[in-house]
Amino acid sequence: MTLSEIESKHGFIYPALYRQLERDGMLAVGEYGPDWYKLVYPTLTERPTLLLHADDFELLNIKAVAEEADTLRDADDYRQIDPAFRFIPFAQTGAGDHYCFFASGQHDGDMPVVLLWHDQNEAQYLAKNLQDFVFHMLLNSMADQDTYNEVSDEAFREQLANTLGTHARYLTARQADVLQTLLARDILDYEVALPKGRKQAHRGLLTDIELARLRAELIPYEKFDTCFAYSAAG
């Protein structure tokens, strides 16, 4: 199925940026399967596809987009999504939550990106449009080196540099400049404050506080991180 066919079936128009990404091969992640990480992933690392290295983000190919969009609209689906809402998935988390365009929430030419939770009746606003979402995800990647899987400093920088090489053209000049400046920084260790006085160790090119400041400055969105119920069932 093509993007145009998905649009016709579900009654919406994709953001121009998503169309551009598709034309440029940035959505071509192949077919996921047991050997994807071993056979396909290595072929993508030098010129990363959309958010290839982002934490808990699995890009859907167009075939999977069509299948998942149909599932979300299925009246027998367990989530019982309100038919007044049009969610068009383009990626998912490892747990099966969906990153979606919220077509019903389009405003002033911007189509919000939301996270549709699979195990609770909530959709969470992440960004007012796809460009801002990509920038925010790249900031998150720069702030959080994967020390759990022992990704080295060199590999961390290489992943970010390669990602910026394929992603900068889809951002504003200001957004791209900020990321390039961050990439030139020294890696730092910092702590994130948690409830009840707890703290969690992190490592990256910027702290969580700096990330929040940059988000508020460069991609302000009054709905960021707020949620709404997507189903009236029950």
N, C-alpha and C positions, 0 to 999 in steps of 0.2 A: 504493500500500500504506500502511496506517496503522501507527502505533507498536504497537498491540495485535497486529496481524497479524505484525509482525516479532518481537515477543516470543513469540508462539505457535510460530512457525516455528523459532526458535532456542533456545527453552527458557530464558528468563530474564525478569527484570522490570526495566524501566528505572528509574533513580533518579528519585525524585519531583521533584527539581529540573529534570531534563531534560524531564519532562512539563510542568512549569510553564512552562519556556521555550518549548516548542512551543505551548502554549495562548496565550501572550502575543505570539506572532508573532516571537519572537527568533531563530527558526531559518529564517525566510522570506527566503532570499537569492536566490530565483529560479533560473533556469537559466543555468549558466555557458556562455559561448561567446565568440566573437571580440569581440563588442560589449558584453560584460557590464560591463567597467570604465567604458566610455563612457556606457552607457545606464542601467544598473541601480545601479551603485555610488553615483552622485551622489544618488539618491533615498533612500539609507540613511544618509548621513553625519550628518544632524541628529539622528536617533534610531538610533544604531548597533545592528545585530544582534549576536549573540554574537561577541565578540572580532573585530569587523570590521577593526580597525586593528592587530591583533597581527601580529608578524613571522612570516612563513612559516607561516601558519595560514589554511586555506581551509575554511570550514564547508560541510558537505554538506547539501543539502536531503533531505527524507525519502525521496524517490524514489531518490536516489543512495545513501543509507544502505542501503536494501534491496538495491540492486544490488551494492554493495561487500561487504555482509555475506554474500551468497550466494557471491561470488567467493572470499572468504577461506575458506569452508567447502568449496569445490569440491575434490574429490580430485585433479583434474587441474591445479589451480593450481600454478604453478612454486614457490611457497613451501613447499608440502607441510606445512601447519600441522597439528600434532598434533590429532586430533579430540577429544582430552580437553580442549583449550583452547577457550573461547568468547570470541572477540574481536568486539565490535560497534563498527564504526567510526562516528565522527560528524564527523570532519574529516580533512584531509590536508595535507601539506606540498607545496611546489611540485615536489619531487622524486618525490612519489608514496608517501611513507611515511604511515601512517595513525595518527591519534589515535583510540584505542579505549577503550571500557569493557571491562575485563577481568572478565567475569562469573564466570569460574571462580575468581577470586581474592577474591571478596566475603568480608568479615570484619566481624563486629559491625555489620552494617548499612551498611558502607561498600563501595562498588564502586570499585576503583582505576582510575585513568586511566593508560594506557601508550602509548608510541610504538612502533608496529610497523614496524621497518625493512624496506624492500622489498629491499635489496641485501645484507643479511647476516642470519644466523639469530639475531636478537636482538629482544626486546621490552624496552623501557626504562621503568621505573616513574617516573611524573611527579608523581603526587599520590594520596593515599589515597581521595579522592572528588572529584566534579565541582566542588563549591563551592571547595575548596582549589585545584584546578587553575585555575579562573577567576581567583581572587585572585593566584596566582603569575604567571599570564600578564599580568595587569594591572600587577603590579610590574615585570615585564620590559619592558613597553611604556613605563612611566614612566622606566626607567633607560636607555633606548636611543632617543634621537631619531634619526630617519632622515636623517642628514646626507648619505648617499650620493646620495639623490634630492633633496637640498637642500630638505627640509621646513623651513619657517621656524619660528622660536620661536613666533610667533603661531598658526600652523597646528597645531603640535605641542600647544600648550596647549588649543586648541579641540577637537582630536580627543580628548584625554584628558578634558576637561570633559564633552563630549557622551557619551563612553563611560561615564563614571561616572554620568551622569544616567540611563542605561538599565540599568546593571548593579548599582548599589548595593543595590537591593532584594533581590538574590539572594545577597548576602554577609552575614556576621555584622555586627553593629553595630560591633564592634572593627575588623574588616577595612575596612569602609567609612570609618570615622573616620581610619584610618591613610592610606588613599589620598587622602582629602580634605585632610589635613594636608600630604602630599607635594605635592599639586597647588598649594598656596599658596607653595611654595618658589621660590627663584631657580634658574634653570637653571645647571648647572655643567659644566665640562669636567674629565674625569678620565681616568686611564690604567688599563688592565686588564693585570695581569702575565700573560705567556705563557711557555711553556717556553723554556729556554736564554737566560734573561735578557731576552727580548724584551718589548716593551710595545705595547699597542694603544690608540689614542685613542678615547674615547667622550664622549658628551654626553647629559645627562639630568637628572632631578630627584633621583636618588639614585645612589650608586656600587654597583658589584658587591658590595663588602664589606657595605654596608648592606643590600642586597637579601638576601644570604645570612643575615644576622643576623635580619632580619624573618621570613624563611622558617622559620628554626629556632625562632623565638619563637612565631609565630602559627599555623604549619601544619606542626608537626614530623611527620616521617615517616621511619622507620628504613630504608625501602626506597628512598627518593628517589634517583634516578640510577643505581640498580643495574639489572642486566640478567639475563635468562634466555633460554635457547634455546626457540624456539617450535616447532621441527621436529626430529623424531628421524631424519629422512631423511639419508642420507649419513654 
